[in-house]
C-alpha cells in the first residue's frame, strides 16, 4: 500500500489497518488524528511519538494481539526464525512462555525478525530475571520495533 492510499482510507478502514500494526487503541486513535501524513518520515515520527506516550496498560492491550513466540500458526509470519527449530527448542519455548506469562501477566514480546529460535530462547531466559517494572519497559520497546517494521511492510 502506498502512503497516498493509506491517506485516502476511510476512518474505519484506517483504524483496522493501523490496528494490524499495533493493537493499542490509544495508539491507533492518536495516529488517526494525525492523518493525512505528508510523507513516510511523518508517519514513522508520529508512530514513535504516540507509542512513547502510551502507558503500560496500552502496552498490555497491544501485546494481547500477538501470538506467543513459537506458536506454530505464527511461525511463517514474523517468527520465521523459529520455523526450522527442533522440537526440544520449541518445547522449551512453550514452557518458558508459560512461566513468563505467569510471572509478568502477559506474553513474551520480542522483535523476532532476524533471530533464530535459539536466540529468542536465550533472550527469554535472560528476561525472566527482570523485575516487572524493568520487563514492561523492555516489552514496550520491543513492541515499538515491531510496530515500526509492520508499518514498513504495510508501505512496501
N, C-alpha and C positions, 0 to 999 in steps of 0.2 A: 504494500500500500504506500502511496506517496503521501507526503505531508499535506499536499493540496487536497487529496481525497480524505485524509483524516480531518482536515479543517472543515470539510463540507458534510460530514456525517451529522445526522440529526442528534439531538442531545441523548436520547435513549441508546442509539447506536454507538455514540462516542462513549457513553458510560460502560456499556458492555465490552467494548474494545479495550478501553483503559483498564477495566477490572481484570482482564486477562493478563495484564502486565503486573498489576498489584491489586490484591484483594481487599485492601483497606478502603472503606467507604470514604473516609475523610480525605485521603489522598486523591481518590478519583474525583470527588466533588471540587476540591481545590484546583485540580488540573483542568477540569471543565471550565471553571471560572476564568481561566487564563486563555481559553481559546477564543479566536483563532490564533495559532502560533505563526510568528513571522518567518521563522526558519528552524532548522533542526537544533541549532545551538540553544535557541529559546526554549524548545521543547525539553531538552535534557537539563537545562538550567532550572526550569520550573519543576521538573520531576525530582531533582535533587533537593531543591529548596523545600518543596512540600513534604518530601519524605523526612527531611531533617526536622520538620515541625511536628511530626507525628509522635504520639505517645506510645509507651509500651502496650497499652490496650489496643491501639491501632495496629501495632506490630502483631499482636496475637491474632487479630482479625485477618491480617494478610497471611500469616502462617497457616491459618486454617484452610486456606485454598491450595496448599501444597500436598503432594503425595509424600510419603516417607521415603527417605533415601534407601534405595534397594528394593522398593516395591516393584514387582515385575512389570505391571502395566505402564509404569513411568519410565522404564529403562531406555526406551528408544527416543525419548524427547530430550529433556535437559540432563538426564543422568546417563548419557551414553557410555561414560567410563565404567559403569557397573555391568554393562551388557555381557562382557566376557569374564566376569568374576566367577570364581569357583563357588560351589555350594557352601563350603566352610566359611568363606568370607561373607556371603550373603546371609548365612545363618547367624554369624556373629553380629553383622549389621542389624539384623532383626532383633536380636536380644538386646543389644546396646541401645537401639532406637526406643525400645520399650522402657528400659531403665532411664533413659534421658527424659522421656515423656513423663514418667513417674516423678522424677526429681524436679523438673522445671515446669511441668504443666502444659507443655506444647511440644510439637515435633521438632526434631533436629533440623535446623536450617543451615545449609552451606551452599556457597556458589560452586556448583558441581562441574561446571564447564572446564574441561582440560584436566580433570582429576580422575585418577583411577579409583576403583573400589577400595584398594588398599590405602590410598591417600585419604579417602573420606573416612575410612575406619580409623586411621591414625588420628585424624582431626577430631572425630567423635570421641575417641578415648581421652584425648587431652582436654577437651572441653567439658568432660564430665567432672573435672576438678574445679571448675569455676563456681563462683557464688552465683545465686540467681541474678543479682544486680549486674555482675560482670557479663553473664551469659546473655541477658536480654539485649545489652548493648552490642555484643558481637553478632547475635542473630539478626538484629535490625540492620547492622552494617552489611551483612551478607544479603539480606532482602533488598537493600539498596542496589547492590551489584546485580542481583537477579532481575530487578525491575529495569535497570539500565539496559541489560542485554535483551530483555524481552521487547523493549521499545526499539532497539536497533533492529531486531529481527522483524518487528512489525513494519518498519520502514524499508526493509530490503526486498 
